[in-house]
Amino acid sequence: MTFKALVVDKTDDGTQASVKDLTLDDLPQAEVTVAVEYSTVNYKDGLCIGPGGGLVRNYPHIPGIDFAGTVESSDDDRYAPGDKVVLTGWRVGEAHWGGYSQKARVKADWLVPLPKGLDTRQAMAVGTAGFTAMLAVQALEDHGIKGGPVLVTGAAGGVGSVAVAILSAMGHHVAAVTGRPEQADYLKSLGASQIVAREDINETVKRPLEGETWGGCVDAVGGAMLARVLGQMEYGASVAAVGLAGGANLPATVIPFLLRGVNLLGIDSVMQPYDNRVRAWTRLAEVLPMDKLESMVVPATLSDLPKLGADILKGQVRGRVVVDLNA
């Protein structure tokens, strides 16, 4: 019996991604075999699909850093055939074969039971991006969100879109930063109360502190924008850093930390402990409005992935791409 997967092969000219037929014997050895139903497209996926191979070290390779599906077989007592499961992180899709395949075989420790209230398609509409957004929001809550608007940078992207919807549903005034003015209506439909033009906030200034403007921030951009935002936070407010679309350097001073007690919280979604994963997924099922989640979804199939991988690296993907592995 064969199944389809997007396979990236190494060639003399770089790498090439194509849909191929595989068998169960081709899959790596691990405890749980999953019939994958849905996956998504993330920035890391674009790197792994692209001509340079990005994060991949061994070929052939199957990208896809997350997936949701149904257990077909399991050598681990925690999972049984028929169980619905979600996988994000653990370098799946990078160092290990990932979710762009109708079948996947992975370690039981990497899986999380699908939370009540979500089906597998909704789980991947959330995906790694939404899971990361929830981790960021929880970190802000744990440190106390202040009274001012909560800023979300890179708001039209995957993490930003879900963060806007979650924060709005929780009753916060959300200020959404985007460099694409045409996305304003989309962001307002997710619950953004205020649109901030990227050019208004993406350059550092000589003053290490500006007016206290934001009660919290989910930052997916990093670089100069993050440095600027740190100087605009309310006293004791926190920034949850989840990405570096604007660069890895941070041209900032320590003044916001010393004079305003600002917190910079690093958010990692790859190696999160199991209990934190369950907490985040359970909370997502409780607070994320399903109608807003659906409005973010862009449907895709395996054959669409090479183009989508290139598009996301150019910042041309909005919301949440949901890949139907059986379409």
Buried (B, 14 or more C-beta within 10 A) or exposed (E): EEBBBBBBEBEEEEBEBEBBEBEEEBBEEBBBBBBBBBBBBBBBBBBBBBEEBBBBEEEBBBBBBBBBBBBBBBEBEBBEEEBBBBBBBBBBBBEBBBBBBBBBBBBBEBBBBBBEEBEBBBBBBBBBBBBBBBBBBBBBBEBEBBEBBBBBBBBBBBBBBBBBBBBBBBEBBBBBBBBBEEBBEBBBBBBBBEBBEBEEBBEBEEEBBBEBBBBBBBBBBBBBBBBBBBBBBBEEBBBBBBBBBBEEEBEBBEBBBEEBEBBBBEBEBBEBEEEEBBBBBBBBBEBBBEEBBEBBBBEBBBEBBBEBBBBBBEBEBBBBBBBBBEE
